[in-house]
Amino acid sequence: MKSLLSWIDRRSGLAEVLGKWLDNPVPGGAGWLKVWPYTILFAFCVQAITGFFLWTYYSPGAQTAWESVYFLQYHVAGGWLLRAVHHYSAQMVLVLIGIYLIQTILSGAYRAPRELVFWAAVLMGLFSLGLVLTGDLLAWDQNSYACTQVRTRFLTLLPWIGGGLFKVAVGGPAFGHLTLTRFLALHVGLFGGGFLMLLILHGVLARRADALEAAEANQTGHLWPDQTVRNAVACLGVLVIVLLLALRHGVTGEHAGVVLGSPADLDPANLYAAARPEWAFLGLYEFSHLFPGEWAILPIFVIPGLLLCIVLVMPFVGRGKPGHCFNVTFTMVILIGIVALSFRSVAKDRANPDHQAAIAAEQAQADRVRELARGFGGIPAGSALTLLRDDPKTQGPKLFKQHCASCHDHVDAHGKGIKAEEVSAPNLFGYADRRWVAGFLDPEKIASPDYLGNTKFRRGDMVGFIKETLAELEDDEKQDVEKIVMALSAEARLKSARDLDAKSAKQIQQGRQLLVDDYGCVDCHKFHDKGSLGDAPDLTGYGSREWTIAIISNPAHKQFYDRQNDRMPAYAEEPDDSAQNTLSARDIGLITDWLRK
């Protein structure tokens, strides 16, 4: 082994190079405040190594990006940890550069001969911000997509060149497949490669400055061993922090590592309203709210540009004591302002119930798509988004809110759920189950707003019959009504009531007989082979999937209300001409399946 190392050294001169590197002078001697450049180098190396392995699994594309991250996160052994370490090491690079720059300004280490060292560090900070910005989108979930769309739209504020820059950044006039390939190239090639070159340049410039200062310093140490030991301890501390952050959600379960949201939906109607930028940009995000409309160019480009110019001229301003005091004061004011604005943004969001509701809805949707993927046995050929678009639990409430909640409530006994703009039709929460059907046969509820109270039927034959016939019943008569309720609810064939209906088969059969023979329901309603259509809705299959789809499609059909229909629109009156219909058969099916749970 010794001869091999000797041969390598003779051919390459590595030992000589390493010796010169370790013999680098440290002006003022070794110290803990001099570890920051080395921790930045270490954190970036961790980021680069983990990023390479992430790259081997990543597939940039509107229909493959989220899916490839999902596969890595949940199906590759240790994939969640790899992704989490990469994420938090990127955040750590940003934090370490911030600490390094603040310390440099406070100690006046930006002065000659370190002006170029300082400028290189500032550029490293900008490139690390670029890495965070471009890397955020690559997960292609709802939050990253919505945040990036807002950020890139800011480019259009720039006169003359804004539109062109937007197209360059996005890869075209709108977000899509090319956006992800463009951002991956920016993330790895421009900002990753650029940061590496700046890191090397910073090291070269720092060594040159150390040599110049060492010639004048009263005390000079060397990189090896004192400073190297401190650097190693600091790098170990950085690694521990990154691992603790990566493990903060545990080592098992769906939320281990960095949480993956639901897949990005390019439909503007489904844009995630609660999207927020990374922590480093929260202050700027909150600051931008102070400048509405066309003035947004000031907080986004003009003011940050001016502040950056002030930072870049600090080596010249701070040559004397008054200038240095100005630089320190300026830095502390900006730092305090950023922190205060960031906390203000977080506090406002926590106090905003709509924001919290949007977060909860997105978390539920993210959990749901994982549940669907497991049930489906993986991601379908289209994309993970098709799992959500074909899911009644996800799409049903959205469609209901858009098309049905102008009249119908869907709220529980505590008032939670989807509330109508103006209640003028029955509350559909618990649709077709026994409790819901029982309300129609309850003299005290039938004319309430939850049922027919706000419809034209509140003074109709049904309400009159219920109030006259089913009021003040004897115990045996109440049992008859309960059996009728069971029979009507059983017509719906609800999955949630399958076991209950099986246990009550005898009572259900009795209820059907009572409905036909004893209570005269078929005088108005058709029920299987009894009664006729035209006077009131057909009770055959009442509340079933087919029945519900049919009444949503055309409530004025003879099977239902015919000419007595009360304002309910026909959403698919023309089954043979879908272009004429308000809702597609698929959408009506999603609403139906959601109502029926």
C-alpha positions in Angstrom: 0.0 0.0 0.0 2.9 2.4 0.9 4.5 1.8 -2.5 1.2 2.4 -4.3 0.7 5.7 -2.5 4.3 6.6 -3.3 3.7 5.8 -6.9 0.5 7.9 -7.0 2.3 10.8 -5.3 5.3 10.7 -7.7 2.9 10.8 -10.7 0.4 13.3 -9.4 2.1 15.4 -6.8 -1.0 15.2 -4.6 1.0 15.1 -1.3 2.7 18.3 -2.2 -0.6 20.0 -3.2 -2.2 18.8 0.0 0.7 19.9 2.1 0.6 23.4 0.6 -3.1 23.5 1.2 -2.9 22.5 4.9 0.0 24.9 5.4 -2.2 27.8 4.4 -1.7 30.7 7.0 -4.5 31.7 9.2 -4.1 35.4 10.2 -4.8 35.9 13.8 -4.6 32.2 14.6 -7.2 29.5 14.5 -10.8 30.3 15.7 -14.4 29.1 15.7 -15.6 32.1 13.8 -13.5 31.1 10.8 -15.3 27.8 10.2 -18.1 29.2 8.1 -16.6 28.9 4.6 -15.7 25.2 5.3 -19.2 24.4 6.6 -20.7 26.0 3.4 -18.4 23.8 1.3 -19.4 20.7 3.3 -23.1 21.4 3.1 -22.9 22.1 -0.6 -21.1 18.8 -1.1 -23.8 16.9 0.8 -26.4 18.8 -1.4 -24.5 17.9 -4.6 -24.0 14.2 -3.8 -27.7 13.7 -2.7 -28.8 15.7 -5.7 -27.0 13.4 -8.1 -28.8 10.4 -6.7 -32.1 12.2 -6.8 -31.4 13.0 -10.4 -31.1 9.3 -11.3 -34.7 8.8 -10.2 -36.2 12.1 -11.4 -38.2 12.4 -14.6 -39.0 16.0 -15.5 -42.4 16.3 -17.1 -45.9 17.5 -16.3 -47.1 13.9 -16.1 -44.0 12.3 -14.6 -42.3 14.7 -12.2 -44.6 14.3 -9.2 -44.9 10.6 -10.0 -41.1 10.0 -10.0 -40.8 11.9 -6.7 -43.6 9.8 -5.2 -41.9 6.6 -6.3 -38.6 7.8 -4.7 -40.4 8.9 -1.5 -42.5 5.9 -0.9 -41.1 3.0 -2.8 -37.3 3.3 -2.8 -35.6 2.1 0.4 -34.3 5.3 2.1 -35.6 7.5 -0.7 -37.4 9.7 1.7 -34.2 10.2 3.7 -32.2 11.0 0.6 -34.8 13.6 -0.4 -35.0 15.1 3.1 -31.2 15.4 3.4 -30.9 17.1 0.0 -33.7 19.5 1.0 -32.4 20.5 4.4 -28.7 20.7 3.2 -29.9 23.3 0.6 -31.6 25.3 3.4 -28.4 24.9 5.5 -26.2 26.3 2.7 -28.4 29.4 2.7 -28.4 29.8 6.5 -24.6 29.3 6.7 -23.9 31.9 3.9 -26.2 34.3 5.8 -24.3 33.8 9.0 -21.0 34.2 7.2 -22.0 37.4 5.5 -23.4 38.9 8.7 -20.2 38.0 10.6 -18.1 39.5 7.8 -19.9 42.8 7.9 -20.0 43.0 11.7 -16.2 42.3 12.0 -15.3 44.5 9.1 -13.7 41.6 7.2 -15.0 43.0 3.9 -12.2 45.7 4.0 -9.0 45.5 1.9 -7.6 43.1 1.0 -10.9 41.1 1.2 -13.2 43.0 -1.1 -13.3 40.3 -3.7 -13.8 37.6 -1.1 -16.8 39.5 0.2 -18.3 40.0 -3.2 -17.8 36.3 -4.0 -19.7 35.4 -0.8 -22.5 37.8 -1.8 -22.8 36.1 -5.2 -22.8 32.7 -3.5 -25.8 33.9 -1.4 -27.7 34.9 -4.6 -26.9 31.7 -6.3 -28.0 29.7 -3.2 -31.3 31.6 -3.4 -31.6 30.6 -7.0 -31.0 26.9 -6.1 -33.8 27.1 -3.6 -36.2 28.8 -6.0 -35.6 26.5 -8.9 -35.4 23.3 -6.8 -38.7 24.1 -5.1 -40.7 23.6 -8.3 -39.2 20.2 -9.2 -41.5 18.3 -6.7 -44.3 19.5 -8.9 -46.9 19.5 -6.1 -49.6 22.1 -5.6 -47.7 24.4 -3.3 -44.5 24.5 -5.4 -46.4 25.0 -8.6 -48.6 27.8 -7.2 -45.6 29.6 -5.6 -43.4 29.4 -8.7 -46.2 30.6 -10.9 -46.6 33.7 -8.8 -42.9 34.3 -8.7 -42.3 33.9 -12.4 -45.3 36.2 -13.1 -43.4 39.0 -11.4 -41.0 38.9 -14.3 -43.7 40.4 -16.5 -43.6 43.6 -14.3 -40.2 44.4 -15.9 -40.8 46.9 -18.8 -39.8 45.7 -22.3 -38.0 42.6 -21.3 -40.4 41.1 -18.7 -42.5 39.0 -21.1 -39.4 37.6 -22.8 -37.8 36.7 -19.5 -41.0 34.9 -18.4 -41.0 32.8 -21.5 -37.3 32.0 -21.1 -37.8 30.9 -17.4 -41.0 29.0 -18.0 -40.0 27.5 -21.4 -43.0 29.0 -23.2 -46.1 31.1 -22.7 -47.5 28.9 -19.9 -46.4 26.3 -17.4 -46.0 22.7 -18.6 -43.5 20.0 -19.5 -40.9 22.4 -20.8 -41.1 24.4 -17.5 -39.7 21.4 -15.6 -36.9 20.7 -18.0 -36.0 24.4 -18.0 -36.0 24.6 -14.2 -34.0 21.4 -13.8 -31.4 22.8 -16.2 -31.3 26.1 -14.2 -31.1 24.3 -10.9 -28.3 21.9 -11.8 -26.5 23.7 -14.6 -26.7 27.4 -14.0 -27.1 27.7 -10.2 -25.5 24.5 -9.1 -22.6 24.8 -11.5 -22.3 28.6 -10.9 -22.3 28.1 -7.1 -19.5 25.5 -7.4 -17.4 27.9 -9.5 -18.1 30.8 -7.0 -17.1 28.5 -4.2 -13.8 27.7 -5.8 -13.2 31.3 -6.7 -14.0 32.3 -3.1 -11.5 29.8 -1.8 -8.7 31.1 -4.1 -9.4 34.7 -3.2 -9.6 33.9 0.5 -6.2 32.1 0.4 -4.7 35.1 -1.4 -6.2 37.5 1.2 -4.9 35.3 4.0 -1.4 35.4 2.6 -1.5 39.2 2.3 -2.8 39.6 5.9 -0.4 37.0 7.3 2.6 39.1 6.2 1.3 41.9 8.4 -0.2 40.0 11.3 1.4 39.7 14.7 0.0 36.2 15.2 -0.5 33.7 12.4 -1.6 30.1 12.6 -2.0 27.4 10.0 -4.9 25.5 8.6 -3.5 22.2 9.9 -4.1 21.0 12.6 -5.9 23.6 14.8 -8.2 25.2 12.3 -8.9 21.9 10.5 -10.1 20.3 13.7 -12.5 23.2 14.4 -13.7 22.9 10.8 -14.3 19.2 11.1 -16.3 19.6 14.4 -18.4 22.4 12.8 -19.1 20.3 9.7 -20.1 17.4 11.9 -22.5 19.8 13.7 -24.0 20.8 10.4 -24.5 17.1 9.4 -26.2 16.4 12.8 -28.6 19.4 12.3 -29.5 18.3 8.8 -30.2 14.7 10.0 -32.3 15.9 12.9 -34.3 18.0 10.5 -34.7 15.1 8.1 -35.9 12.8 10.9 -38.1 15.3 12.7 -41.3 13.6 11.3 -40.1 10.1 12.2 -38.5 7.4 10.2 -41.7 5.6 9.2 -45.1 6.5 7.8 -46.3 8.7 5.0 -45.0 12.0 6.5 -41.4 11.0 7.1 -38.9 13.3 5.6 -40.1 16.2 3.5 -43.9 16.1 2.9 -45.0 15.7 -0.7 -48.2 17.5 -1.5 -50.8 16.6 -4.0 -49.8 16.7 -7.7 -49.8 20.1 -9.4 -53.1 20.9 -11.2 -52.7 23.4 -14.1 -56.4 24.2 -14.1 -56.6 27.8 -12.8 -59.8 27.0 -11.0 -57.8 24.6 -8.8 -54.9 26.8 -8.0 -53.8 26.3 -4.4 -54.8 29.5 -2.6 -52.6 28.9 0.5 -49.3 28.6 -1.3 -46.4 30.3 0.4 -42.7 30.7 -0.5 -39.8 29.2 1.3 -38.9 30.7 4.7 -36.1 32.8 3.1 -38.7 34.7 1.0 -41.5 35.2 3.5 -40.2 38.7 4.5 -40.1 39.8 0.8 -43.5 38.2 0.3 -45.1 40.2 3.1 -43.2 43.4 2.1 -44.7 43.1 -1.4 -48.2 43.4 0.0 -47.5 47.0 0.9 -47.3 47.9 -2.8 -50.5 46.9 -4.6 -51.0 46.6 -8.3 -48.5 48.1 -10.7 -46.3 49.3 -7.8 -45.3 45.6 -7.1 -42.2 46.2 -9.2 -40.8 48.3 -6.4 -40.7 45.6 -3.6 -39.8 42.8 -6.0 -37.1 44.3 -8.1 -36.3 48.0 -7.5 -35.9 48.1 -3.7 -34.0 44.7 -3.4 -31.8 45.9 -6.3 -30.9 49.1 -4.5 -30.2 47.2 -1.2 -28.0 44.8 -3.1 -26.0 47.8 -4.5 -25.5 49.1 -1.0 -24.2 45.8 0.1 -21.8 45.6 -2.8 -20.3 49.1 -2.1 -19.8 48.3 1.6 -16.0 47.6 1.2 -15.6 51.2 0.0 -18.1 52.8 2.4 -16.7 51.0 5.4 -13.1 52.1 5.0 -13.5 54.5 8.0 -15.2 54.0 11.3 -18.3 56.1 10.4 -18.8 54.1 7.2 -18.4 50.8 9.1 -21.0 51.9 11.6 -23.3 52.7 8.8 -22.8 49.3 7.3 -23.4 47.5 10.6 -26.5 49.6 11.3 -27.9 49.1 7.8 -27.3 45.3 8.0 -29.1 45.0 11.4 -32.0 47.2 10.3 -32.5 45.0 7.2 -32.2 41.8 9.2 -34.6 42.9 11.8 -37.0 44.1 9.1 -36.9 40.7 7.3 -37.4 38.8 10.5 -40.3 41.0 11.6 -42.0 40.8 8.2 -41.6 37.0 8.2 -43.2 36.6 11.6 -45.9 39.0 10.6 -46.7 36.9 7.5 -46.8 33.7 9.6 -49.0 35.3 12.3 -51.5 36.6 9.7 -51.7 33.2 8.1 -52.3 31.4 11.4 -55.1 33.9 12.2 -56.7 33.5 8.8 -59.4 30.7 8.9 -59.7 30.6 5.1 -55.9 30.1 4.8 -55.9 27.3 7.4 -58.9 25.7 5.8 -57.1 25.7 2.4 -54.0 24.1 4.1 -56.2 21.4 5.6 -57.9 20.8 2.3 -54.6 20.4 0.5 -53.2 18.1 3.2 -56.4 16.0 2.9 -56.0 15.9 -0.8 -52.4 14.9 -0.6 -53.3 12.1 1.9 -56.1 11.0 -0.5 -53.9 10.7 -3.6 -51.5 8.5 -1.7 -54.5 6.4 -0.5 -55.7 6.1 -4.0 -52.3 5.2 -5.4 -52.1 2.4 -2.8 -55.6 1.2 -3.7 -54.9 1.4 -7.4 -51.6 -0.5 -7.0 -49.5 2.4 -8.2 -49.8 5.4 -10.5 -52.0 4.9 -13.6 -50.6 5.5 -17.1 -52.1 9.0 -17.4 -50.7 10.6 -14.2 -51.4 10.8 -10.5 -53.7 13.7 -11.2 -56.2 11.4 -12.9 -56.6 9.5 -9.6 -57.9 12.8 -8.1 -59.9 13.8 -11.1 -61.8 10.5 -11.0 -62.2 10.4 -7.3 -65.7 11.3 -5.9 -64.3 12.1 -2.4 -62.0 14.8 -3.9 -64.1 16.1 -6.9 -67.6 15.6 -5.5 -67.5 18.5 -3.0 -65.9 20.8 -5.5 -68.6 20.1 -8.1 -71.3 20.3 -5.5 -70.1 23.6 -4.3 -69.9 24.9 -7.9 -73.2 23.6 -9.2 -75.5 22.6 -6.3 -74.6 24.9 -3.3 -76.5 27.8 -4.7 -79.6 26.1 -3.3 -78.7 23.0 -1.3 -76.8 22.8 2.0 -74.5 19.9 2.8 -74.0 20.4 6.5 -74.1 18.2 9.5 -76.0 18.7 12.7 -73.2 21.0 13.9 -73.5 23.2 10.9 -70.1 22.0 9.4 -69.9 21.4 5.7 -70.8 23.2 2.5 -73.4 25.9 3.1 -75.7 27.1 0.4 -75.6 30.7 -0.9 -79.3 30.9 -0.2 -81.0 27.8 1.2 -84.0 27.0 -1.0 -83.8 23.2 -1.3 -83.2 20.2 1.0 -80.0 19.7 3.0 -78.3 16.8 1.3 -76.0 15.8 4.1 -76.5 12.0 4.8 -78.4 11.7 1.5 -80.7 8.6 1.3 -79.6 7.1 4.6 -82.2 6.3 7.3 -81.8 9.5 9.2 -82.2 11.6 6.1 -85.2 9.7 4.9 -86.8 9.8 8.4 -86.7 13.6 8.2 -89.0 13.5 5.2 -91.6 11.5 7.2 -91.3 13.7 10.3 -94.1 16.1 10.7 -91.8 18.6 12.5 -89.0 18.4 9.9 -90.8 18.1 6.6 -91.6 21.8 6.3 -88.2 22.9 7.8 -85.4 24.5 5.7 -83.6 21.2 5.9 -86.3 19.6 3.7 -89.2 21.3 1.9 -89.6 24.4 4.0 -88.0 26.7 1.4 -89.5 25.1 -1.7 -92.9 25.5 -3.4 -93.8 22.1 -2.0 -94.0 23.4 1.6 -97.8 23.8 1.1 -98.2 20.7 -1.2 -99.9 17.4 -0.7 -96.8 15.7 0.6 -96.3 18.1 3.5 -100.1 18.0 4.3 -100.2 14.2 4.2 -97.2 13.9 6.6 -98.5 16.5 9.1 -102.0 15.0 9.1 -101.4 11.3 8.9 -98.1 10.8 10.7 -98.6 13.2 13.6 -99.3 11.8 17.1 -98.8 8.2 16.2 -99.2 5.2 18.5 -96.1 3.1 19.3 -97.0 0.4 16.8 -97.7 3.1 14.1 -94.3 4.6 14.8 -92.7 1.2 14.2 -94.5 1.1 10.9 -93.0 4.4 9.9 -89.6 3.2 10.9 -90.0 0.2 8.6 -91.1 2.4 5.7 -88.0 4.5 6.3 -85.9 1.3 6.2 -87.6 0.2 3.0 -87.0 3.6 1.3 -83.4 3.9 2.4 -82.8 0.3 1.3 -83.8 1.3 -2.2 -80.6 3.4 -2.4 -78.4 0.3 -1.9 -75.8 2.4 0.0 -72.5 0.6 0.6 -72.4 2.2 4.1 -75.7 0.6 5.0 -75.2 -2.8 3.4 -74.7 -4.7 6.6 -77.5 -2.8 8.4 -79.9 -3.5 5.6 -79.0 -7.2 5.6 -79.8 -7.4 9.3 -83.1 -5.6 8.7 -84.3 -7.6 5.7 -87.5 -8.7 7.4 -88.4 -5.1 8.5 -87.5 -3.8 5.1 -89.9 -6.2 3.4 -92.6 -5.3 5.8 -92.0 -1.6 5.2 -92.4 -2.1 1.4 -95.7 -3.8 2.0 -96.8 -1.0 4.4 -95.8 1.6 1.9 -98.0 0.0 -0.8 -101.0 -1.3 1.1 -101.5 0.7 4.3 -100.2 4.2 3.8 -101.3 4.9 0.2 -97.9 6.1 -1.0 -98.6 4.6 -4.4 -101.6 6.9 -4.8 -99.1 9.5 -5.9 -95.8 7.7 -6.3 -94.8 4.8 -8.4 -93.1 2.0 -6.5 -91.9 -0.9 -8.5 -95.0 -2.4 -10.2 -97.5 -0.3 -8.2 -98.7 3.2 -8.9 -98.0 5.3 -11.9 -95.7 8.1 -13.0 -96.6 11.8 -13.4 -97.8 13.0 -10.0 -94.7 12.6 -7.8 -91.2 11.1 -8.1 -90.8 7.4 -8.7 -89.8 5.7 -5.5 -88.4 2.6 -7.3 -84.6 2.7 -6.6 -85.0 5.9 -4.6 -81.6 7.4 -3.8 -79.8 4.7 -5.8 -76.9 5.7 -8.1 -79.0 5.3 -11.2 -81.9 7.2 -9.7 -79.7 10.0 -8.4 -77.9 10.4 -11.7 -81.2 10.5 -13.5 -82.8 13.2 -11.3 -79.7 15.4 -11.5 -79.7 15.0 -15.3 -83.3 16.0 -15.7 -85.5 16.6 -12.6 -88.4 17.6 -14.9 -88.5 14.1 -16.4 -91.8 12.3 -16.0 -90.0 9.9 -13.6 -89.6 12.7 -11.2 -91.3 16.1 -10.9 -92.5 16.5 -14.5 -94.2 20.0 -14.8 -94.2 20.4 -11.1 -90.4 20.8 -10.9 -89.4 23.6 -8.6 -86.5 25.6 -10.2 -84.0 22.7 -10.2 -82.1 22.9 -13.5 -81.5 19.9 -15.8 -77.7 19.4 -15.9 -77.8 16.8 -18.7 -81.1 17.0 -20.4 -79.7 15.9 -23.7 -78.0 12.5 -23.2 -77.2 12.2 -26.9 -75.6 15.7 -27.2 -73.2 16.3 -24.4 -72.2 19.7 -25.8 -75.6 21.0 -24.8 -75.4 19.8 -21.2 -74.1 21.8 -18.2 -72.4 18.7 -16.6 -70.9 15.7 -18.2 -72.0 12.2 -17.3 -68.6 11.8 -15.5 -69.2 14.9 -13.3 -72.7 13.9 -12.4 -71.4 10.4 -11.4 -68.8 12.0 -9.2 -71.4 14.2 -7.4 -73.7 11.2 -7.0 -71.0 8.9 -5.6 -69.9 11.6 -3.2 -73.5 12.2 -2.0 -73.9 8.5 -1.5 -70.5 8.3 0.3 
